[in-house]
């Protein structure tokens, strides 16, 4: 009895096969740089947009329900887009966004 049947071992083998291809590393690097830029942009812009939207809600010019519906629609579209990406690009994008958000 070997370790071939263990799910964690099969997962690690699949990851190893995926990252053995050279183009995956290019996708990973591109995703990391793009994700970092996206994270930095979100960190700079989102608080101001949220503050302006809060002001619009408080003055009665905007509705929180509409905001939540639009955010839900945006998240569904983003999930559909991300689920079609290459594994290396998706991993790089995720790590880059986290790095950009945590950067000081």
N, C-alpha and C positions, 0 to 999 in steps of 0.2 A: 504494500500500500504506500503510494507516494503522495506528494503534495499537489498533484495535478488536479485533483477534484475539489480543492479548497477554493471557494469563490474569490478570496482576496488574491490568491496566487494567479488565478485566471485573469483577474482585473489588471494586476501588475504586468503580466505577459502582454496583454492587449495594449497597455500604455507604452510598454517598451517597443512593441512593433510599430505603433503609431509614430513615436519619436525617433525611430531609426531612419525614417525618411528625411532627407535634407530639406525639402521644401517646407516641412512642418516648422522647422526652426525659423525660417524666414517669416512664416505666418505668425509665429509666436512673438518675434521681435516687432513686426509691424503692429500687431495687436497691442503689445505693451506700450509702444510709443503713442498710438492712437488713444488707447485707454487712459494713459497718463494725461494727455491733453484734454480729453473729455472730463476727467475727474477734476482737473484744475479749473476748467471752465465752469463746471457745475458748482464747485466750491465758491467761486467768485460771483456767480450770477444768481443762483437759486435763492440765497437769503434776501436779496434785494427784490426779486420778483415776488417772493412770499410776503414781504413787507408791503409792497404796493398793492397786492391782492387783498391783504388784510385791511388796508385802508379803504379799498373799494367796497369790501363787504360791510365795513362799519358805516360807510356813508350811504349804503343801499344801492350802489351801482353794479354790484356783482352778487352772484348766488353761490354759496358753498356747494349746493347740490350739483350745479352745473360743473363746478371744478372737479368734484369727485367722479362724476360720470366721464368727463374728458380724461382724467388721469387713469381711470380704469381702461378706457379704450386705448390710450397710449401704451399702457403696460401690456395689453393683449397684443398690440402690433409689435412692440419691442420683443416680446417672448417669441412670436412667430418668426421674426427676423433672426434672433439669436439662435433659435433651434436649427436653422438652416446653415449656420456657419461651420467652417472647418474646426476641428478640435483644438488645434494649436492656436488659431486665431481667437477662438472663444476664450481659451485659457489666458492668452496674453492680454486680451481686452479686459477680462475680469481682474487680473492682477494689476494691470495698468490703472484702471479706475480706482481700485483700492489704494494704490500707491499715490495717485494724484489727490485723492480725498484726504489722505493722512499726512500729506506733505505740509510743512509749515511755510 
